[in-house]
Structures are given as structure tokens and as C-alpha cells.
Amino acid sequence: MNFVTTKRAGYALFATTPSGRAAIGLTEDQKRLHLLARAAEGWETLREWSVDDVSHTDVLLRLGDVDEPADPQALLSFLPSPRDLH
């Protein structure tokens, strides 16, 4: 899957999936990483990581060979859960 980088307030990096249904966001302070899904009123955070545990590069590489699913929640199965990190 390719990502399209764009600007979004509050994020140093904001990259959406080709359909725009999901996004990866690195917070402006570069301390937190968010997996987001498009919601009726903006974006909903599906998962959040500390960049000490997972970098935005790690997430983008993990999803690079994945076909974009219709449901952004399905992306979670390819990414580390909090219990995987400790």
C-alpha cells in the first residue's frame, strides 16, 4: 500500500491510505504515533504508540506490502499491539 503525505494541524507527518479511509500521524512533538480512521466528524484514533516503542517508519514499512482493506480496523492486525511491545 502506498501512502499520500499531507499536512494536518497537530501532526509533523500525516499520511493517508490511497482511499483516505485511514492515516498514520506522527504528533507535532514527535512523541506519539497514531493510526487513524476517517469518521463522520474528522478522524478517530484506532491505536496510539509511543515513538520509543514504534516509529512511523516501522508502521509504514509493515503496511507497505498490504493491500488496503475496506475497513481501516483490519490494519490493526498487521501492527503491534501494546502487549506485543512489553
C-alpha positions in Angstrom: 0.0 0.0 0.0 1.2 3.5 -0.8 0.6 6.5 1.5 0.0 10.0 0.5 1.6 12.6 2.8 -0.4 15.8 3.5 -0.4 18.5 6.1 -2.7 18.3 9.1 -2.7 20.5 12.2 -1.1 18.9 15.2 1.0 16.5 13.2 4.6 16.6 12.0 3.7 13.8 9.5 0.3 12.8 8.3 0.0 10.2 5.6 -3.3 8.7 4.3 -4.1 5.5 2.6 -4.9 5.9 -1.1 -8.7 5.9 -0.4 -8.3 8.3 2.5 -10.1 5.9 4.9 -7.1 5.6 7.2 -4.0 7.6 8.1 -0.7 7.4 10.1 0.0 10.5 12.1 3.2 11.5 13.9 2.3 14.1 16.5 3.8 17.5 16.2 6.0 16.9 19.3 7.2 13.7 17.6 6.4 11.6 20.7 3.3 9.7 19.7 2.2 7.8 16.6 -1.5 7.4 15.7 -3.3 5.1 13.4 -6.5 6.9 12.5 -9.7 6.1 10.6 -11.9 8.6 8.8 -15.0 9.2 10.9 -18.2 11.3 10.3 -16.7 14.3 12.1 -13.0 14.0 11.2 -10.5 11.4 12.3 -10.8 8.7 15.0 -7.7 7.3 16.7 -7.7 3.5 16.4 -4.3 2.9 18.1 -1.6 5.1 19.6 2.0 4.2 20.3 5.0 6.0 21.8 7.7 6.5 19.2 10.1 4.9 21.8 8.2 1.7 21.1 7.2 2.0 17.4 8.4 4.5 14.8 6.3 5.8 11.9 8.8 4.2 9.6 8.2 0.8 11.2 4.4 1.2 10.7 4.7 2.4 7.1 7.1 -0.5 6.2 4.8 -3.1 7.8 1.9 -1.8 5.8 3.9 -1.4 2.6 3.1 -4.9 1.3 -0.5 -4.9 2.5 -3.5 -4.3 0.2 -5.7 -1.5 1.6 -8.6 -3.1 3.4 -12.2 -1.7 3.1 -12.3 -1.4 6.9 -9.4 0.5 8.5 -9.8 -1.6 11.6 -8.3 -4.5 9.7 -4.9 -2.6 9.6 -4.6 -3.3 13.3 -3.9 -7.0 12.6 -0.6 -6.0 10.9 0.6 -3.7 13.6 2.0 -4.3 17.1 -0.4 -4.2 19.9 0.6 -2.7 23.3 1.0 -6.3 24.7 3.5 -7.1 21.9 5.8 -4.3 23.0 6.4 -5.3 26.6 
